Amino acid sequence: MNEVYSINGPVIKVKNANNFHIMEKVFVGKKKLLGEVISINDDHTVIQVYESTTGLMPGEEVICTGESISAVLGPGLLGNIFDGIQRPLHAIYKQDGIFIKPGTNVPCLDMEKEWEVDLKVKVGDPMRFGQIFGVIQETSLIKHRLLIPKNISGDVIMVKPNGSYKPEEVLLKIKDKNDNIHEVTMIQKWPIKEPRPIRDRLSLSIPLVSGQRVIDTLFPIAKGGSAAVPGGFGTGKTMMQHQFAKWCDADIIVYIGCGERGNEMTQTLEEFSELIDPKSNKPLIERTVLIANTSNMPVAAREASIYTGVTIAEYYRDMGYHVALMADSTSRWAEALREISGRLEEMPAEEGFPAYLPSRIAQFYERAGYVKTYSDKLGSVSIIGAISPQGADFSEPVTQNTKRFVRAFWALDKELAYARHYAAINWNLSYSEYIGDLSKWYNKQVGVGFLEARQKFITILAEENKLMEIVKLIGKDVLPDDQKLILEIARVIRVGYLQQNAFHKDDTFVPLEKQLKMMNLILYLERVANNVIREGKAFSLLLNTNMFEKVIKVKYDIPNDNLDLFDDYYKMIDDAFGAIK
């Protein structure tokens, strides 16, 4: 019998055991705590326990299962809230109250609920992994496409008629080439640390449109891409992810609260439950999976939560959906790695993090992608990971290593946040490497002038950044009028374009067509004002026309459904500046 030899927090050792295999799921002690084998040598086996080991004693039994830690995949995931090892928090609350008892074993999905299944196959059809064999209306917004599990291929020899079935009921039987018969239900399991296979990985050429101007215009992310959102305390990481989840054109949202404070996580879950999907006017939770792993939960489960979330995201991707995964925050996940690494007495690297931190970060972000699935559909997983560097220090290891593996970097600025400038993305520190890949799409779907206007905006903001160094030394009054104009146009861009009001009906989400018209109007204002200055007229006279303020308020004054009003502003600019004498 395998017995616990030593206990060090979530790490336990078993001596003289030779029947374990690496990454095997085990049950530890009388309470059958969930654990995973992470190291094997001649002397002992090391097991990482995903639950609290308080009360566990040496000598208690460790039971092998012969399988890996896996996510249970099937109908009922959407609208549900799980912890880091996919235990359903609503069901646990009904059974045990507000605290999760060690060894709690509640089914991840409701196995008693009946689902109306529309089966799409018939006897004799050849089937293989990843093909769709049935459809369930999981929520009013999403159809759940049932997929053939892994290691099953062959001909269908039995199909149930369409009707209502429980998740574990056999819906069809498949005979493989060796005459083995496989039973297929709605439920399948998938090891969380193993990426689900794909037929083909496609180029990232379509943007994930969010309606947030600073992202869509300056720092876009592609469908199937990855982005990092670093920021100190209070810079709006969580709120930005809320806005992105609410408005981005993804079909499914997977939100992972990884190691966040309990009260903040509670607020997040309540807000997600109350958010209305603007596309359908139905609760956003109907197309959302929430994974909550607060800072006071077992640290090992925090590490697992990331993999659980991305496995669920890949499952819906394989159905042909576009999934946006929000991880808040990967810093807490990295801290869990550091704590476990310390208990394993591994050699620490920079700031105590394990030497394998970069490879773990890479493994996570590399699971993003735009793919062709085995069901011959197109799907994607886009990953947006928040980072919480201590003291907003972007030179710390998690931020620096994440920058190596993501192609969009949205750096949040404490000063912008304190000035009520949201989203508080610092345009001087942020970047996106997807522009080249997305240029054809922007030119075709939005307009040829979109990227040209974007580049002019970036140039003006860069010039403002240089001029502000001079202004700090000698003041604004000594600048020539053309440079004063650059500073004023940059202010119009910052306040009138990049700053966005999440509580205004027309400003919370802005379609790309309106974004282009706003950019063109600001650039037209700049050109006409430049011409007036070249004629020798004072910059102060331009300010007296109040046109700069009127253009700033365009985001509120022109509704998203009446963009023809932009034409009036061109005439107003011509009339106002033409009247200057």
N, C-alpha and C positions, 0 to 999 in steps of 0.2 A: 504494500500500500504506500502511495506517495504521501508524505507528511510535510507540513510546514516546519522548516528548520529555523529560519530567522525572519523577523519582520522589521522593516525600516520604512515607516509611512506606507505609501502605496506599493512599495517594492518588497516582495517576499522571496525567499530562497528555499528550494527543495533539494536535499542532498541525495546522491546515489540513485538518481532516477534516469532511466534510459528509454522510457516510452513516450516522451514528449517530442513534438516537432515545433520548429520555429514558427511564430505567429499563430499558434494554436489557441483556441478558446478553451478556458478551463473554469471550473467552479471551485472556489476556495472556502474551506471551513464548513462549520455546521450550518451557517446561514447561506451557503452557496453563493458567495460573492463572485461577480463576473471578473475574470482576469484574462491576460494574454501572455503567452510565453515570448519573452524578448531576447533571451540569451541562454545558450546551452554550452556547457563545457564538461570536461571529464569529472569534475568534482561536484558541481551543482547546477541546477536550472533556476534562472531568474524569471519571475513572473510579475507583471505590472497589473495591479488590481484597480479596476475602474470605479470602485465604491469605497466608502470609508472602512478602514481596517480596525477601527476602534473595537476592542473586545476580542479580536482574533488572537489565538494562542498558539504557540509552537505545539506540534503534534497533531493538529487538526488535519483532516484529509484534504487532498487536492485531487479533483476528478478530471480526467481527460475527456474531451468530446470528439477529437478527431477532425474538427472543422475550424475554420477561421472566424474571427469576429466579422459578422455580416450584417448588412442592412436588410430589413424585411421590406420588400417592394410589392405594392399592390394598391387597389383602390382604397381610399380613406386617408391617404397621406395629406391631401390638400385640406386646408382649414384646421389641421391638427397642430399641436404643440408638443415637441419631444424634448427630452434632455439629451446630453451628449452621446449617450449610448442607445438612443432611440426608444426610451421608455416614454409612453404617452402620459403627459402630466395631468391632463383632464381626467383620464381614467383612474390614475393613482389617487388623485384628490378625492374622487367619489368613493374609492375603496378604503384609503388609509388616512385621509385628511391632508393637512398642508405640508407634512414632512414625508420625505421618501425614506422608507425603512430599508436598511441594508438587506440585500438579497431579494428585494421586491421583484416578482416575476409576473408582470402583467403583459398580456399579448400586445405587441406594438400596434396592431390594427384590430378593429372590432370584428372578431371572427363569427359573431352571431348575426351580424347585419346581412340582409339579403340585397343583392344588386341585380338590376335588370340587365341581362347580358344579351347582346346581339352578336351571335357567332358568325364569322365571315368565311368559314372553311367548310368543306364537305368531305365525305369519305373518299379516299384515294388521292387527295391533294398532297403533294410533297411539301414538307415543312422543314425549316432549319432555324438555327438560333436567330433571334431578333425579328422574325417575321410577325406580323400582326394577325392574330387569329380571332379576335373579338373586340367589341367596343362596349364601354359602359359610360353612361352619363354621370361622371363622378360628382361634379357640381353643375350649377346652371351655366357656368362659363366654360368648363373644360370637359372634353370627352377623354376618358381613360382608355388608351389602346393597349389591349392585352398582348404581351410579347412572349414568344417561345423562349423558355429559359435556356441557359448555356448547357452544352454537352447533350443536347437533344436534336436529332435530325432523323428524318425518315418519312414514311407515308402515314396519313391519318387513317386509322381503322375504326374509330368510334367518335361520334360528335353528339353531344347533348342538344336537344332542341332549344331554341331561344326561350328565355324565361328568367325567373328569379332564382339566384343561387347564392349560397354562402361562400366566402372566399376560399375555403379549403375543400370545396366539393370538386370532384373530377369533372372537367368540361370536355376533354377529348383525350384519346389515347393514340400514341404514335408508335409504330413498329420500325425499328432501325434496320440497317442492312444485316445485322447479326441476329435478327428475329427477336431482339429484346423489346419488350413493350414498356413504354414510358407514359405515366399518367401526368396530365397537365392541369393545373388549377390556376386561379387568378394570382396566386402568391408565388413569388420567387425570392431567393436570397442571393445577395452578392457581397463578396468580401470588400470591406470599405476601403482597404488600402490597395486594391487592384483596379486600375482604370477599366471601364467597360469598353470592349473592342468596337471599332468602327470600320466601315467599308472603305472610306476615303476621307482624307482631311483636305478641305477646300481652302482657297485663299480668302483672306479677310477683306472683302471689298464692299461691304454694306455697313453703314454706321448704325449704332444702337442709339436712336434718336431719343433724347430725354426731355426736350422742350426747355432745357436750362441753357441760356444763351452762352455763358462762359464755357460750358462744356461743348455744346454742339458746334460753336463757331471756332473757338480758339484751341480747345484740347479734346477733340472727339475720341470716342472709343468705338471700335468695330464690333459688330455682332460676332461673338466667339473670341473677343479680345480680353485683355486683363488690364486692370488699372489699380493703382495704389493711392490711398487717400490719407496721407500723414497729417497729423495736426495735434497740437497740445490740448490741454483740458479747456473746454468751453469754446472751441473753434467751430463747432457745428458739424462734426463728422456724422453723428447719428441722424441729425435732421437732414443732412444732404443725402444720406442713403434712403431716408424716408421719401424725399422728393423724387429721387431716382426710381425707387421701387414703384411709386405711385404713377409716374408719368412715362417711364421709358417704354418703348414698344416691344417689350418681351411678353411672352404668353404666360410664363410661370415665374414666380419670385420665390427664391429660397433664402431666408434670412437666418443667419447664424449669430446669436449673441454669445460670444466666446469669452468668458471670464469677466464680463462686465458687472458693475455693482447691481445688487439685487433690486434696489428701488428704481434704478434707471431701466433695468430689463423689464420690470413690471410695467413701467410707463410705456415702454416700447411695445409690449404685447397688447396693452390696452388700446394704444393709438392705432396699431395695425388692425385690431378688431373693429375699430370705428371708422377707418378710412373707407371712402367710397371709390370704387374703380370708376374713373371718369369716362372710360370707353363704354361701360355698360350700365352705370348707375347702380351697380350691385356691390355688396361688400368686397373689398379687395382681398379679404381673407379667403375667398372662394377660389383664388388662384395662387395662394401663398402657402408655403410650408415654413413653420417657425421652429427653430432649434434653440432652446434656452439653456445655457450652461453658465450659471452665475459664479462669481468669484469665490463664494463659500461652498460650492460643490466640489467633490473630489477632483484634484488637479489632473489626474490621469484622464478622466472623462473629458476634460477640456481639450486635451490633445485629440481625442477621438471625434469630438464634435465636428471639426473641420472636415474630416474624411466622410463622416456620416452625411453631412450636408451635400458635399460634392457628388457622392454616389447617388443620392436622390435626384440631384440635378441632372446627372448623366442618364438616369432612367427615363426622365421625361424628355430629355433630348432625343433619346432613341425612339420615342414615339413620333418625333417630327416637330417638337415644340422648340421655341427659342426661350432659353432660361437665363435669368439674371440672378447670380448668387452674390449676396452681400455678406461679408465676414467682418464682424465688429467685436473684438479687434484681433488682428493677427499677432499683435504684441503680447497679449495675454496668453495666446497659444504658444508663442516662443518662450514665455516665462515658464510655462508648464514643462516644456522640453528641458529647460535649464534646471528646474527643480528635480525632475526625475534623473537627469544626467548626473547631478550632484549626488543623489542617493546611490547611484550606481558606481560612484567614485571614478567617473571618467575624467580624462584630462580636459580641463576647461580651456576654451579659446577666449576671444575678445569679450570682455565684460561678463565672463563666467558662462556665456552661452556655449553649448556643445560645438565641437568642430564640424559636425554634420548639419548645422543650422542652414547653410546655403542650399544644400541638396534637398532638405525637407521643404524649404520654401519653394524651390524649383519644382518639386514633385507636385505640390499643390497647384501652383499657377499654370503648369503645363497641362493640367486637365481641362483647361479652357480650350475652346476651338469651335470652328464652324465645320460641320461634317456632313457626309452622306452616310446614312445609317444602313443597317442590314435590312430594314424594312423599305429601303429605296426612297426614303424621305430625307429632306434637309432639316437639320436641327443645329442648335448651338448652345454652348454654355459660356456665358460671359461672367468673369469673376472681378468683383470690386472689393478689394480688401482694405479696411481701415487700419491705420497704424497709430499707436499712441506713444510716441517717443517721450521719455521723461524730459520735462523742461523744454519741450518743443525742439529738441536737439536732433536735427535730421542727419547728423553724422554718426548716430548710434548704429549698431550692427543690423538690427532688423530692417530699418529704413534703407540702409545702404545695400544690403543683400537683396531686398525686394526690388530695388531699382534695376538690378541686373536682369530680372526675369519678367518685368512688366514693360509695356510699351506706352502706357499713359500714366502720368504722374501729376496728381492734383494736390499741390502743396497748400494746406490751409494756413492762414496767417492770423495770429492772435490779434494784431493791431486792427486788421480789417474787421474781424468779428466784434471787437470792442467798439468799433465805430459803426456798428449795425450794418455793415456791408456784407450781405449774403447773396450768393454763396461766397464764402470768404477765401476763394482760391486766389493765391498770389500769382499774377500773370508773369512775374519776372522769374519765379522759381519753377513753375510748372511747365510741362511739355507733353506733346503727343507725337508718337512716331507713326501714327496711322494715316497721316494726311496724304502721303503719296499713294497708299493703297485705296483711299476713299475718293481721290480726286475725280475719277471717271464718274462715280455715282453722283457726286455733288454737281458736276458740270451738266450731267444729263437730267437729273431729277429736280434740281433747285435752280440752276442757272449758271452760265459760264462765269459771271461776275462774282460769284460767292467767294471763291478762294482768293481772287484778286483783292476783293474788299477786306477779307480776313487778313491778308498780308499787310495791307496798308494800316489796318488797326494795330497790328503788332509793331510795325515801324514807328507809328506815332507814340505808342506806349513806351517803346524803348528810348525814343528821343526824350520823352518826358522824364524818364528815370535819370538820364544823363543831366538834363537841365536842373533837376531838383538838387543835384549835388552843388551846382552853382548857387541856386537860390538859398540853400542853407547857409552858404558862406557870406553872400553879399546882398541877399534880398531880391525880390521879384521886380522891384521898380526899375532897376538898372538894365534889365533885359531889353533888347530891341523889340519892336512891335510884332515882328514875325515869330519870334520865339515865345512871346506872351500868347500869341494865337495858338501855338502848339500846345502850351499848357492848358489853355481853355478847351480846346478840342479834346485833349486827353481827359479832361474832367467830364466832358459830355459823354465820352465813351465809358468812363468808369461808372459814373452815376446813372446815366441814361440808358446804358446798354448792359454792362456787366453786372450791375447791382439789380437784384430781382426780388420781387415781393411775393412770397408764397401764399399770402392771404388775399391777394387781389385776383379777381376772377379772370382777368385778361393777361395778367403778368405771371401767374403761377406756372403756366405752360404756354410757350410761344412757338407756333409752327415755324418751320424753316423758311417758308415764303415770307412771313413777316420779319424774321430775323434779317433776311437779305434786304428787304425794303428799308428797315431801320438803318442798316449799315450804309446803304446808298444815300439815304437822306443826310446822315452825319457827314459823310465824305463830300456831298454836294455843298453843305454848309461850310466845310473847310475850304473848298475850292473858291467859292464866291467870296468868302471873307478874305482869303489870300489876295484875290484880285483887287479888292477894295484897298487893302494895305499897300499893294504895289502902286496904286494911284496916289499914294502919299497921304492918305487919310488916317487919322489917329485910331488906335485900337480901342480907346475908351469910347469912341462913337459907336463902334460895333457892339460893345457891351450895353450901351444905352438902348439899343433896339429890343433888348430882352429876348432875342431869337434863340440864344443858347439855352435859356431856361425852358422856352416852349418846346424845343427839340428834345430836351431831357424828359419832358412829360408826355412825349408821344406814346411811350409804352403803356400809359394809363388812358390817354385820350382817344386812341384809335383802337376800336375793338378788333379782336382776331377775325371776326367774320365780316368786316367792312374795310378792307385794305385800300379801297379806292380813295379814301380820305387822305392818303399820303400825297396825292397830287396837289391838294390845297396847300400843303406846307412848302412845296417848291415855289409856288407863287408868292406865299407870304415872305419867304427868304428874299426873293428877287425884289419885291416891293419895299421891304424894310431896308435892305442894304442899298438899293437904288436911290432911296430918298436921302441918303447921307450926303451932306454938302461940306 
